[in-house]
Amino acid sequence: MKREKIIQDRHGRALNFTQERDDELVYFKLEFNKACAAYANCQILGDVLVLADIFVENKCVVRHPDFFRRLLGRKTIEINFRKQGIGGQLLTTVIAYAKSKGFKRIEGRMVEKDLLPNPKLPQWYQKRGFKVKEALIYMDLVALPDDDSRFL
C-alpha cells in the first residue's frame, strides 16, 4: 500500500512524500520534480524498526522548472537538499510511524562512509532524541494511541 502527501523544504520547494510498506520493509521517499531528494529505508524485526538507511541528496539533477529557460537550453538544474530540514522531517516521520505501529525501539548503525563526510552525524541523531553508543543509534519508544491513522 502506498501513501502520498506534499511537504516543503526551507526554501518553500514542494516535495512529494511517499510511504510504502510490504511485509518486512517500510520505505519513505521525498521527490522533487520526479527525482529522488531523500529517502529512509527501514526493516521490521519483531518490535524493533531498524533504520537501514537514510539519505538526503546533495547533487539532485532535475528538469528546470522554468519552461522558457528550458527552451533557451537550460534543461536541468542541480539542487543540494542537505541542510534544508528534510532529513530531520524524514526522521521525525519514521519516529511517528514507529510509535503509531507500536514498535518498542528504533535502531540503526552509522557506518564509516557516512561518518567521514558527516562527522557531526552522532550529534544530529542525539539532537533528535536518539542515544548513540559507538556506531549504534537507538531510541526507545512510547506508543501513540491506536487511533493514529496517518500511517499504513
N, CA and C atoms as an extended XYZ file, in Angstrom:
456
Properties=species:S:1:pos:R:3:atomname:S:1:resname:S:1:resid:I:1 pbc="F F F"
N         0.840       -1.182        0.000 N   MET     1
C         0.000        0.000        0.000 CA  MET     1
C         0.885        1.246        0.000 C   MET     1
N         0.430        2.284       -0.641 N   LYS     2
C         1.214        3.496       -0.804 CA  LYS     2
C         0.442        4.698       -0.278 C   LYS     2
N         1.155        5.588        0.396 N   ARG     3
C         0.564        6.835        0.908 CA  ARG     3
C         1.361        8.003        0.380 C   ARG     3
N         0.695        9.115        0.028 N   GLU     4
C         1.382       10.277       -0.512 CA  GLU     4
C         0.882       11.563        0.130 C   GLU     4
N         1.788       12.565        0.202 N   LYS     5
C         1.418       13.916        0.608 CA  LYS     5
C         2.520       14.867        0.141 C   LYS     5
N         2.280       16.162        0.230 N   ILE     6
C         3.252       17.177       -0.185 CA  ILE     6
C         3.804       17.859        1.071 C   ILE     6
N         5.134       18.013        1.123 N   ILE     7
C         5.768       18.784        2.196 CA  ILE     7
C         6.670       19.824        1.541 C   ILE     7
N         7.184       20.769        2.337 N   GLN     8
C         8.055       21.806        1.796 CA  GLN     8
C         9.373       21.841        2.535 C   GLN     8
N        10.438       22.179        1.795 N   ASP     9
C        11.726       22.388        2.443 CA  ASP     9
C        11.822       23.848        2.893 C   ASP     9
N        12.983       24.247        3.398 N   ARG    10
C        13.144       25.610        3.928 CA  ARG    10
C        13.036       26.692        2.857 C   ARG    10
N        13.192       26.329        1.590 N   HIS    11
C        13.078       27.297        0.502 CA  HIS    11
C        11.676       27.322       -0.099 C   HIS    11
N        10.761       26.566        0.497 N   GLY    12
C         9.393       26.532        0.006 CA  GLY    12
C         9.179       25.624       -1.191 C   GLY    12
N        10.180       24.822       -1.542 N   ARG    13
C        10.022       23.888       -2.656 CA  ARG    13
C         9.115       22.748       -2.225 C   ARG    13
N         8.148       22.437       -3.051 N   ALA    14
C         7.211       21.352       -2.745 CA  ALA    14
C         7.842       20.011       -3.090 C   ALA    14
N         7.832       19.111       -2.112 N   LEU    15
C         8.360       17.767       -2.308 CA  LEU    15
C         7.239       16.762       -2.120 C   LEU    15
N         7.198       15.788       -2.996 N   ASN    16
C         6.189       14.736       -2.902 CA  ASN    16
C         6.708       13.648       -1.953 C   ASN    16
N         5.974       13.423       -0.870 N   PHE    17
C         6.346       12.400        0.114 CA  PHE    17
C         5.528       11.144       -0.146 C   PHE    17
N         6.203       10.000       -0.215 N   THR    18
C         5.502        8.726       -0.333 CA  THR    18
C         6.014        7.767        0.727 C   THR    18
N         5.107        6.908        1.157 N   GLN    19
C         5.452        5.861        2.116 CA  GLN    19
C         4.857        4.564        1.590 C   GLN    19
N         5.683        3.525        1.554 N   GLU    20
C         5.221        2.211        1.125 CA  GLU    20
C         5.662        1.182        2.143 C   GLU    20
N         4.840        0.142        2.274 N   ARG    21
C         5.180       -0.929        3.203 CA  ARG    21
C         4.832       -2.263        2.576 C   ARG    21
N         5.754       -3.221        2.744 N   ASP    22
C         5.401       -4.604        2.458 CA  ASP    22
C         5.596       -5.365        3.761 C   ASP    22
N         5.682       -6.669        3.730 N   ASP    23
C         5.684       -7.453        4.970 CA  ASP    23
C         6.771       -7.051        5.969 C   ASP    23
N         7.999       -6.897        5.503 N   GLU    24
C         9.103       -6.656        6.434 CA  GLU    24
C         9.849       -5.357        6.197 C   GLU    24
N         9.419       -4.564        5.213 N   LEU    25
C        10.134       -3.341        4.874 CA  LEU    25
C         9.185       -2.155        4.796 C   LEU    25
N         9.710       -0.978        5.164 N   VAL    26
C         8.959        0.270        5.038 CA  VAL    26
C         9.886        1.268        4.342 C   VAL    26
N         9.356        1.929        3.313 N   TYR    27
C        10.124        2.890        2.537 CA  TYR    27
C         9.483        4.272        2.665 C   TYR    27
N        10.295        5.276        2.942 N   PHE    28
C         9.861        6.663        2.982 CA  PHE    28
C        10.684        7.397        1.922 C   PHE    28
N        10.021        8.180        1.067 N   LYS    29
C        10.745        8.814       -0.032 CA  LYS    29
C        10.221       10.223       -0.286 C   LYS    29
N        11.134       11.148       -0.567 N   LEU    30
C        10.800       12.518       -0.946 CA  LEU    30
C        11.326       12.764       -2.352 C   LEU    30
N        10.439       13.261       -3.229 N   GLU    31
C        10.830       13.543       -4.606 CA  GLU    31
C        10.568       15.009       -4.939 C   GLU    31
N        11.437       15.550       -5.780 N   PHE    32
C        11.274       16.894       -6.307 CA  PHE    32
C        11.349       16.797       -7.825 C   PHE    32
N        10.288       17.226       -8.514 N   ASN    33
C        10.223       17.109       -9.981 CA  ASN    33
C        10.566       15.693      -10.458 C   ASN    33
N        10.032       14.703       -9.771 N   LYS    34
C        10.176       13.283      -10.103 CA  LYS    34
C        11.586       12.725       -9.896 C   LYS    34
N        12.448       13.475       -9.202 N   ALA    35
C        13.784       12.988       -8.869 CA  ALA    35
C        13.855       12.782       -7.351 C   ALA    35
N        14.518       11.729       -6.924 N   CYS    36
C        14.625       11.420       -5.502 CA  CYS    36
C        15.481       12.470       -4.797 C   CYS    36
N        14.915       13.129       -3.787 N   ALA    37
C        15.638       14.123       -2.993 CA  ALA    37
C        16.144       13.524       -1.684 C   ALA    37
N        15.393       12.564       -1.136 N   ALA    38
C        15.770       11.935        0.130 CA  ALA    38
C        14.951       10.662        0.312 C   ALA    38
N        15.489        9.743        1.120 N   TYR    39
C        14.746        8.520        1.425 CA  TYR    39
C        15.199        7.937        2.757 C   TYR    39
N        14.350        7.109        3.319 N   ALA    40
C        14.685        6.313        4.502 CA  ALA    40
C        14.121        4.921        4.258 C   ALA    40
N        14.950        3.920        4.442 N   ASN    41
C        14.534        2.536        4.295 CA  ASN    41
C        14.625        1.864        5.660 C   ASN    41
N        13.562        1.183        6.053 N   CYS    42
C        13.508        0.545        7.364 CA  CYS    42
C        13.128       -0.924        7.225 C   CYS    42
N        13.625       -1.717        8.153 N   GLN    43
C        13.293       -3.141        8.207 CA  GLN    43
C        12.586       -3.415        9.527 C   GLN    43
N        11.562       -4.266        9.459 N   ILE    44
C        10.809       -4.629       10.645 CA  ILE    44
C        11.367       -5.935       11.204 C   ILE    44
N        11.855       -5.891       12.439 N   LEU    45
C        12.354       -7.078       13.127 CA  LEU    45
C        11.629       -7.197       14.462 C   LEU    45
N        10.519       -7.907       14.451 N   GLY    46
C         9.717       -8.056       15.666 CA  GLY    46
C         9.171       -6.709       16.103 C   GLY    46
N         9.531       -6.279       17.336 N   ASP    47
C         9.050       -4.996       17.842 CA  ASP    47
C        10.085       -3.877       17.685 C   ASP    47
N        11.071       -4.111       16.790 N   VAL    48
C        12.112       -3.121       16.512 CA  VAL    48
C        12.017       -2.690       15.051 C   VAL    48
N        12.048       -1.380       14.830 N   LEU    49
C        12.125       -0.840       13.479 CA  LEU    49
C        13.586       -0.466       13.246 C   LEU    49
N        14.224       -1.156       12.310 N   VAL    50
C        15.640       -0.924       12.033 CA  VAL    50
C        15.761        0.103       10.910 C   VAL    50
N        16.401        1.210       11.201 N   LEU    51
C        16.672        2.237       10.203 CA  LEU    51
C        17.884        1.765        9.406 C   LEU    51
N        17.601        1.129        8.268 N   ALA    52
C        18.669        0.536        7.461 CA  ALA    52
C        19.462        1.597        6.722 C   ALA    52
N        18.775        2.658        6.264 N   ASP    53
C        19.455        3.698        5.506 CA  ASP    53
C        18.599        4.957        5.498 C   ASP    53
N        19.245        6.094        5.663 N   ILE    54
C        18.585        7.380        5.487 CA  ILE    54
C        19.562        8.246        4.705 C   ILE    54
N        19.059        8.908        3.670 N   PHE    55
C        19.945        9.651        2.779 CA  PHE    55
C        19.235       10.894        2.258 C   PHE    55
N        19.977       12.007        2.227 N   VAL    56
C        19.491       13.245        1.631 CA  VAL    56
C        20.465       13.611        0.516 C   VAL    56
N        19.920       13.835       -0.664 N   GLU    57
C        20.722       14.086       -1.862 CA  GLU    57
C        21.416       15.443       -1.793 C   GLU    57
N        22.701       15.465       -2.151 N   ASN    58
C        23.403       16.744       -2.201 CA  ASN    58
C        23.652       17.202       -3.638 C   ASN    58
N        23.381       16.352       -4.618 N   LYS    59
C        23.505       16.734       -6.028 CA  LYS    59
C        22.348       16.125       -6.801 C   LYS    59
N        21.187       16.690       -6.612 N   CYS    60
C        19.973       16.195       -7.268 CA  CYS    60
C        19.792       16.971       -8.578 C   CYS    60
N        19.909       16.285       -9.702 N   VAL    61
C        19.748       16.923      -11.007 CA  VAL    61
C        18.298       16.726      -11.443 C   VAL    61
N        17.588       17.851      -11.640 N   VAL    62
C        16.171       17.803      -12.011 CA  VAL    62
C        15.923       18.682      -13.227 C   VAL    62
N        14.814       18.430      -13.879 N   ARG    63
C        14.376       19.246      -15.003 CA  ARG    63
C        14.136       20.672      -14.523 C   ARG    63
N        14.613       21.633      -15.263 N   HIS    64
C        14.448       23.036      -14.871 CA  HIS    64
C        12.957       23.362      -14.805 C   HIS    64
N        12.485       23.979      -13.716 N   PRO    65
C        11.052       24.258      -13.577 CA  PRO    65
C        10.546       25.375      -14.500 C   PRO    65
N        11.438       26.216      -15.015 N   ASP    66
C        11.039       27.338      -15.867 CA  ASP    66
C        11.024       26.909      -17.340 C   ASP    66
N         9.842       26.898      -17.929 N   PHE    67
C         9.668       26.458      -19.312 CA  PHE    67
C        10.537       27.256      -20.287 C   PHE    67
N        10.603       28.573      -20.131 N   PHE    68
C        11.353       29.410      -21.054 CA  PHE    68
C        12.852       29.171      -20.956 C   PHE    68
N        13.339       28.922      -19.758 N   ARG    69
C        14.772       28.603      -19.617 CA  ARG    69
C        15.095       27.262      -20.266 C   ARG    69
N        14.154       26.337      -20.194 N   ARG    70
C        14.365       25.055      -20.881 CA  ARG    70
C        14.425       25.273      -22.381 C   ARG    70
N        13.574       26.159      -22.909 N   LEU    71
C        13.601       26.475      -24.340 CA  LEU    71
C        14.938       27.088      -24.759 C   LEU    71
N        15.537       27.865      -23.851 N   LEU    72
C        16.810       28.528      -24.153 CA  LEU    72
C        18.022       27.628      -23.902 C   LEU    72
N        17.765       26.358      -23.561 N   GLY    73
C        18.872       25.413      -23.420 CA  GLY    73
C        19.219       25.003      -22.009 C   GLY    73
N        18.629       25.654      -21.034 N   ARG    74
C        18.931       25.282      -19.634 CA  ARG    74
C        17.943       24.187      -19.233 C   ARG    74
N        18.252       22.937      -19.585 N   LYS    75
C        17.318       21.824      -19.413 CA  LYS    75
C        17.197       21.352      -17.956 C   LYS    75
N        18.308       21.394      -17.231 N   THR    76
C        18.300       20.862      -15.863 CA  THR    76
C        18.955       21.854      -14.897 C   THR    76
N        18.692       21.643      -13.624 N   ILE    77
C        19.386       22.356      -12.557 CA  ILE    77
C        19.832       21.330      -11.522 C   ILE    77
N        20.852       21.690      -10.774 N   GLU    78
C        21.355       20.821       -9.706 CA  GLU    78
C        20.991       21.452       -8.366 C   GLU    78
N        20.378       20.655       -7.498 N   ILE    79
C        19.917       21.164       -6.204 CA  ILE    79
C        20.545       20.340       -5.081 C   ILE    79
N        21.023       21.051       -4.063 N   ASN    80
C        21.522       20.409       -2.854 CA  ASN    80
C        20.403       20.460       -1.811 C   ASN    80
N        19.883       19.299       -1.416 N   PHE    81
C        18.797       19.250       -0.442 CA  PHE    81
C        19.295       19.110        0.992 C   PHE    81
N        20.600       19.023        1.175 N   ARG    82
C        21.132       18.940        2.538 CA  ARG    82
C        21.022       20.292        3.221 C   ARG    82
N        20.925       20.253        4.525 N   LYS    83
C        20.805       21.444        5.368 CA  LYS    83
C        19.527       22.226        5.066 C   LYS    83
N        18.480       21.532        4.634 N   GLN    84
C        17.190       22.165        4.348 CA  GLN    84
C        16.101       21.669        5.295 C   GLN    84
N        16.464       20.834        6.262 N   GLY    85
C        15.487       20.317        7.215 CA  GLY    85
C        14.779       19.056        6.757 C   GLY    85
N        15.132       18.570        5.577 N   ILE    86
C        14.457       17.399        5.020 CA  ILE    86
C        14.792       16.127        5.786 C   ILE    86
N        16.062       15.934        6.113 N   GLY    87
C        16.467       14.739        6.856 CA  GLY    87
C        15.786       14.677        8.217 C   GLY    87
N        15.707       15.823        8.892 N   GLY    88
C        15.022       15.878       10.182 CA  GLY    88
C        13.547       15.562       10.060 C   GLY    88
N        12.902       16.099        9.006 N   GLN    89
C        11.482       15.795        8.781 CA  GLN    89
C        11.292       14.314        8.496 C   GLN    89
N        12.191       13.750        7.716 N   LEU    90
C        12.105       12.330        7.374 CA  LEU    90
C        12.271       11.468        8.627 C   LEU    90
N        13.264       11.797        9.450 N   LEU    91
C        13.486       11.026       10.671 CA  LEU    91
C        12.317       11.190       11.646 C   LEU    91
N        11.750       12.382       11.753 N   THR    92
C        10.576       12.608       12.601 CA  THR    92
C         9.405       11.749       12.124 C   THR    92
N         9.252       11.625       10.803 N   THR    93
C         8.190       10.793       10.234 CA  THR    93
C         8.416        9.324       10.559 C   THR    93
N         9.665        8.869       10.481 N   VAL    94
C         9.987        7.480       10.830 CA  VAL    94
C         9.649        7.221       12.301 C   VAL    94
N         9.993        8.154       13.175 N   ILE    95
C         9.712        8.008       14.610 CA  ILE    95
C         8.202        7.942       14.850 C   ILE    95
N         7.448        8.858       14.232 N   ALA    96
C         5.987        8.864       14.397 CA  ALA    96
C         5.379        7.566       13.859 C   ALA    96
N         5.886        7.083       12.750 N   TYR    97
C         5.398        5.824       12.180 CA  TYR    97
C         5.640        4.676       13.170 C   TYR    97
N         6.857        4.604       13.697 N   ALA    98
C         7.207        3.532       14.626 CA  ALA    98
C         6.322        3.573       15.875 C   ALA    98
N         6.083        4.755       16.400 N   LYS    99
C         5.215        4.888       17.579 CA  LYS    99
C         3.789        4.456       17.257 C   LYS    99
N         3.294        4.874       16.078 N   SER   100
C         1.906        4.565       15.725 CA  SER   100
C         1.677        3.076       15.511 C   SER   100
N         2.732        2.360       15.154 N   LYS   101
C         2.610        0.922       14.906 CA  LYS   101
C         3.009        0.078       16.116 C   LYS   101
N         3.336        0.737       17.230 N   GLY   102
C         3.611        0.015       18.469 CA  GLY   102
C         5.003       -0.575       18.581 C   GLY   102
N         5.953       -0.102       17.777 N   PHE   103
C         7.327       -0.594       17.917 CA  PHE   103
C         7.897       -0.118       19.245 C   PHE   103
N         8.728       -0.930       19.843 N   LYS   104
C         9.327       -0.591       21.136 CA  LYS   104
C        10.615        0.208       20.979 C   LYS   104
N        11.236        0.074       19.773 N   ARG   105
C        12.546        0.692       19.592 CA  ARG   105
C        12.823        0.936       18.117 C   ARG   105
N        13.599        1.998       17.866 N   ILE   106
C        14.183        2.234       16.545 CA  ILE   106
C        15.687        2.131       16.738 C   ILE   106
N        16.336        1.432       15.839 N   GLU   107
C        17.793        1.372       15.931 CA  GLU   107
C        18.411        1.322       14.545 C   GLU   107
N        19.660        1.695       14.503 N   GLY   108
C        20.407        1.672       13.259 CA  GLY   108
C        21.891        1.750       13.550 C   GLY   108
N        22.677        1.735       12.512 N   ARG   109
C        24.130        1.816       12.644 CA  ARG   109
C        24.669        2.934       11.766 C   ARG   109
N        25.651        3.643       12.297 N   MET   110
C        26.362        4.629       11.498 CA  MET   110
C        27.608        3.936       10.953 C   MET   110
N        27.804        4.025        9.665 N   VAL   111
C        28.959        3.375        9.047 CA  VAL   111
C        29.989        4.423        8.661 C   VAL   111
N        31.207        3.972        8.464 N   GLU   112
C        32.319        4.876        8.198 CA  GLU   112
C        32.075        5.767        6.975 C   GLU   112
N        31.456        5.207        5.917 N   LYS   113
C        31.228        6.013        4.704 CA  LYS   113
C        30.256        7.169        4.971 C   LYS   113
N        29.425        7.065        6.016 N   ASP   114
C        28.539        8.167        6.391 CA  ASP   114
C        29.229        9.133        7.354 C   ASP   114
N        30.074        8.598        8.217 N   LEU   115
C        30.717        9.432        9.229 CA  LEU   115
C        31.856       10.289        8.672 C   LEU   115
N        32.560        9.799        7.671 N   LEU   116
C        33.679       10.571        7.124 CA  LEU   116
C        33.225       11.919        6.555 C   LEU   116
N        32.217       11.964        5.679 N   PRO   117
C        31.782       13.274        5.187 CA  PRO   117
C        30.884       14.030        6.177 C   PRO   117
N        30.365       13.328        7.192 N   ASN   118
C        29.444       13.938        8.161 CA  ASN   118
C        29.894       13.629        9.585 C   ASN   118
N        30.996       14.212       10.040 N   PRO   119
C        31.496       13.873       11.378 CA  PRO   119
C        30.543       14.257       12.516 C   PRO   119
N        29.589       15.153       12.247 N   LYS   120
C        28.632       15.565       13.277 CA  LYS   120
C        27.363       14.714       13.259 C   LYS   120
N        27.375       13.614       12.524 N   LEU   121
C        26.203       12.748       12.426 CA  LEU   121
C        25.738       12.228       13.792 C   LEU   121
N        26.641       11.801       14.686 N   PRO   122
C        26.159       11.364       16.013 CA  PRO   122
C        25.388       12.455       16.750 C   PRO   122
N        25.862       13.706       16.687 N   GLN   123
C        25.166       14.815       17.341 CA  GLN   123
C        23.814       15.086       16.665 C   GLN   123
N        23.734       14.897       15.345 N   TRP   124
C        22.480       15.090       14.612 CA  TRP   124
C        21.425       14.122       15.143 C   TRP   124
N        21.801       12.866       15.326 N   TYR   125
C        20.860       11.882       15.873 CA  TYR   125
C        20.511       12.203       17.326 C   TYR   125
N        21.499       12.585       18.127 N   GLN   126
C        21.242       12.913       19.531 CA  GLN   126
C        20.285       14.095       19.656 C   GLN   126
N        20.434       15.091       18.790 N   LYS   127
C        19.550       16.262       18.799 CA  LYS   127
C        18.099       15.852       18.563 C   LYS   127
N        17.897       14.741       17.887 N   ARG   128
C        16.547       14.259       17.572 CA  ARG   128
C        16.073       13.166       18.526 C   ARG   128
N        16.771       13.008       19.654 N   GLY   129
C        16.316       12.108       20.706 CA  GLY   129
C        16.922       10.730       20.729 C   GLY   129
N        17.849       10.436       19.828 N   PHE   130
C        18.483        9.117       19.803 CA  PHE   130
C        19.647        9.061       20.772 C   PHE   130
N        19.904        7.884       21.245 N   LYS   131
C        21.105        7.624       22.036 CA  LYS   131
C        22.140        7.043       21.073 C   LYS   131
N        23.396        7.407       21.291 N   VAL   132
C        24.473        6.935       20.428 CA  VAL   132
C        25.467        6.184       21.290 C   VAL   132
N        25.748        4.937       20.900 N   LYS   133
C        26.728        4.113       21.601 CA  LYS   133
C        27.635        3.513       20.537 C   LYS   133
N        28.836        4.082       20.425 N   GLU   134
C        29.765        3.739       19.354 CA  GLU   134
C        29.062        3.950       18.014 C   GLU   134
N        28.908        2.919       17.189 N   ALA   135
C        28.272        3.090       15.874 CA  ALA   135
C        26.762        2.860       15.936 C   ALA   135
N        26.248        2.409       17.073 N   LEU   136
C        24.820        2.109       17.208 CA  LEU   136
C        24.047        3.371       17.588 C   LEU   136
N        22.919        3.587       16.911 N   ILE   137
C        21.979        4.638       17.305 CA  ILE   137
C        20.679        3.942       17.679 C   ILE   137
N        20.019        4.420       18.717 N   TYR   138
C        18.745        3.805       19.091 CA  TYR   138
C        17.877        4.784       19.859 C   TYR   138
N        16.573        4.497       19.832 N   MET   139
C        15.594        5.272       20.571 CA  MET   139
C        14.540        4.309       21.092 C   MET   139
N        14.344        4.303       22.395 N   ASP   140
C        13.262        3.518       22.984 CA  ASP   140
C        11.991        4.360       22.900 C   ASP   140
N        10.879        3.712       22.557 N   LEU   141
C         9.653        4.438       22.226 CA  LEU   141
C         8.530        4.179       23.211 C   LEU   141
N         7.645        5.161       23.293 N   VAL   142
C         6.368        5.027       23.971 CA  VAL   142
C         5.330        5.130       22.859 C   VAL   142
N         4.453        4.153       22.760 N   ALA   143
C         3.498        4.074       21.646 CA  ALA   143
C         2.487        5.218       21.661 C   ALA   143
N         2.031        5.610       20.466 N   LEU   144
C         0.943        6.574       20.306 CA  LEU   144
C        -0.394        5.857       20.456 C   LEU   144
N        -1.490        6.578       20.602 N   PRO   145
C        -2.800        5.926       20.685 CA  PRO   145
C        -3.092        5.097       19.430 C   PRO   145
N        -3.909        4.057       19.581 N   ASP   146
C        -4.228        3.146       18.486 CA  ASP   146
C        -4.959        3.819       17.333 C   ASP   146
N        -5.610        4.949       17.576 N   ASP   147
C        -6.412        5.575       16.524 CA  ASP   147
C        -5.594        6.489       15.601 C   ASP   147
N        -4.282        6.447       15.664 N   ASP   148
C        -3.456        7.268       14.782 CA  ASP   148
C        -3.435        6.632       13.396 C   ASP   148
N        -4.230        7.173       12.482 N   SER   149
C        -4.397        6.570       11.162 CA  SER   149
C        -3.583        7.261       10.080 C   SER   149
N        -2.562        8.016       10.455 N   ARG   150
C        -1.762        8.725        9.465 CA  ARG   150
C        -0.881        7.786        8.663 C   ARG   150
N        -0.631        6.588        9.183 N   PHE   151
C         0.330        5.689        8.563 CA  PHE   151
C        -0.308        4.380        8.181 C   PHE   151
N         0.326        3.682        7.236 N   LEU   152
C        -0.135        2.372        6.777 CA  LEU   152
C         0.161        1.304        7.800 C   LEU   152
